[in-house]
Amino acid sequence: MPKRTIVFTGGGSAGHVTPNIAIIKEIKEDWEIFYIGSKKGIEKELIQKINIPYFGINSGKLRRYIDFENVVDIFRVIRGCIEARSLLRKLKPKLVFSKGGFVSVPVILAAKSLKIPVFIHESDITPGLANKISQRFATKIFSSFEETKKFFPENKTTVVGSPIRKEILNGSAANGKKLLRYDDKSPILTIMGGSLGAQKINEAVRNSLKQLTTKYQVVHLCGKNNLDNKLVKIPRYKQYEYVHDELADILNATDIVITRGGSNAIFEFLALKIPMLIIPLGLDQSRGDQILNAKAFEQKGYSLTLEEGNLNNETLVEYIETVFKNSEAFRRNMKKSPSGEALKILVKEINNI
Ligand SMILES: CC(=O)N[C@H]1[C@@H](OP(=O)(O)OP(=O)(O)OC[C@H]2O[C@@H](n3ccc(=O)[nH]c3=O)[C@H](O)[C@@H]2O)O[C@H](CO)[C@@H](O)[C@@H]1O
């Protein structure tokens, strides 16, 4: 029997791509898979790395306010819709699966116009603008957080959790330590500033390196173009722009983490039971979704939150100390969290279409 065809979309940041990758890896034996993303976004590199045919379309950044760029972007979105429609007519998918991000909007509009069913997944507590627009065209909506349900029509929304790439759960701590050339004696502290890095966290970490490296062996995932060559010789400090296959081993070797409040990252740390200090992106740079993600995790006793407005060298060291002291309690709470079935549920829903 010929394989059915599915088109995935989503991009702009890794958080709108890695859950798609988790699903793609599970269904690739049974489905013909294509990806529609932007021409230059991070999704292009991530998807080509797993050998899935990739189509780049025009897409405009969606903003909540009106300015000249916005007007130009409306034309880009229209061009994107035309391109997506012509691709979908050619590929004839049974389903479009979207993880959100602005590139997904033209794809979903095109799918709707061709009567192709659309599933969307929202990772954050409050929906992003793309998913807010897309929800009315979606056949089914899935979310990571229970709290998200109220933003979507009840009859088509299901809370499933966050689909996590299986390899993340199957890493080896021993291989991670070998890769880092770190020993078993001091705890390993990993810093992940979101897939695009995080300037303010990078600065605070680098200004506190003396204190941090005295106690911890530090791994700093600092984002593209954020390496600091002056620091390469510092003992017990390793920096990477972005890690791919090595991430699973590094995380499995990690004792404690400093992270942005990006939903996928924090659900991965939860699945691996790594105590977190979450420094969410502030309201000046986002709609505040990470602050809510962080609060929800803190309330459940998985993490501590340090708001970016209060971030400096002293508070960073002080808060990380508190997380370290409470690691056992955090781990105990994380062990009680509902087990991650998201991937299994989504694969089943896709196969049942
Ligand atoms: C600035 C911005 O808009 N951030 C949003 C974006 O974050 P961002 O793209 O940072 O998203 P997440 O933290 O959710 O996910 C990052 C993903 O990248 C992976 N990773 C990261 C670093 C690395 O070196 N290797 C690697 O594989 C992580 O394992 C994770 O799977 O999408 C999230 C999910 O909608 C939102 O919660 C964030 O608010």
The ligand as a Tripos MOL2 file, in Angstrom:
@<TRIPOS>MOLECULE
LIG
   39    41     1     0     0
SMALL
NO_CHARGES

@<TRIPOS>ATOM
      1 C1         12.5040   33.8900   22.0140 C.3       1 LIG1
      2 C2         11.2920   33.0570   21.7950 C.2       1 LIG1
      3 O1         10.3980   33.4010   21.0530 O.2       1 LIG1
      4 N1         11.2310   31.9100   22.4880 N.am      1 LIG1
      5 C3         10.1290   30.9820   22.3430 C.3       1 LIG1
      6 C4         10.6540   29.7630   21.5980 C.3       1 LIG1
      7 O2         11.7920   29.3880   22.3450 O.3       1 LIG1
      8 P1         12.9220   28.3460   21.9620 P.3       1 LIG1
      9 O3         13.0710   28.1140   20.5160 O.co2     1 LIG1
     10 O4         14.1130   28.7110   22.7400 O.co2     1 LIG1
     11 O5         12.1480   27.0870   22.4820 O.3       1 LIG1
     12 P2         12.2280   25.9700   23.5440 P.3       1 LIG1
     13 O6         13.0350   26.2810   24.7210 O.co2     1 LIG1
     14 O7         10.7960   25.6140   23.7280 O.co2     1 LIG1
     15 O8         12.9270   24.8140   22.7100 O.3       1 LIG1
     16 C5         14.2610   24.8440   22.3430 C.3       1 LIG1
     17 C6         14.5760   23.5260   21.7150 C.3       1 LIG1
     18 O9         15.8760   23.5950   21.1860 O.3       1 LIG1
     19 C7         16.6320   22.5020   21.6530 C.3       1 LIG1
     20 N2         18.0610   22.8900   21.7180 N.ar      1 LIG1
     21 C8         18.4460   24.0310   22.3290 C.ar      1 LIG1
     22 C9         19.7880   24.3670   22.4130 C.ar      1 LIG1
     23 C10        20.7390   23.4920   21.8420 C.ar      1 LIG1
     24 O10        21.9590   23.7080   21.8660 O.2       1 LIG1
     25 N3         20.2890   22.3440   21.2300 N.ar      1 LIG1
     26 C11        18.9560   22.0160   21.1500 C.ar      1 LIG1
     27 O11        18.5910   20.9820   20.5880 O.2       1 LIG1
     28 C12        16.0430   22.1910   23.0140 C.3       1 LIG1
     29 O12        16.3900   20.8870   23.3870 O.3       1 LIG1
     30 C13        14.5480   22.4020   22.7590 C.3       1 LIG1
     31 O13        13.9520   21.2630   22.2010 O.3       1 LIG1
     32 O14         9.6290   28.7710   21.5060 O.3       1 LIG1
     33 C14         9.0980   28.3110   22.7650 C.3       1 LIG1
     34 C15         8.0210   27.2650   22.4750 C.3       1 LIG1
     35 O15         6.9520   27.8210   21.7990 O.3       1 LIG1
     36 C16         8.5680   29.4670   23.5900 C.3       1 LIG1
     37 O16         8.2250   28.9810   24.8780 O.3       1 LIG1
     38 C17         9.6270   30.5440   23.7120 C.3       1 LIG1
     39 O17         9.1140   31.6620   24.3940 O.3       1 LIG1
@<TRIPOS>BOND
     1     1     2 1
     2     2     3 2
     3     2     4 1
     4     4     5 1
     5     5     6 1
     6     5    38 1
     7     6     7 1
     8     6    32 1
     9     7     8 1
    10     8     9 2
    11     8    10 1
    12     8    11 1
    13    11    12 1
    14    12    13 2
    15    12    14 1
    16    12    15 1
    17    15    16 1
    18    16    17 1
    19    17    18 1
    20    17    30 1
    21    18    19 1
    22    19    20 1
    23    19    28 1
    24    20    21 ar
    25    20    26 ar
    26    21    22 ar
    27    22    23 ar
    28    23    24 2
    29    23    25 ar
    30    25    26 ar
    31    26    27 2
    32    28    29 1
    33    28    30 1
    34    30    31 1
    35    32    33 1
    36    33    34 1
    37    33    36 1
    38    34    35 1
    39    36    37 1
    40    36    38 1
    41    38    39 1
@<TRIPOS>SUBSTRUCTURE
     1 LIG1         1 GROUP 0 **** ****
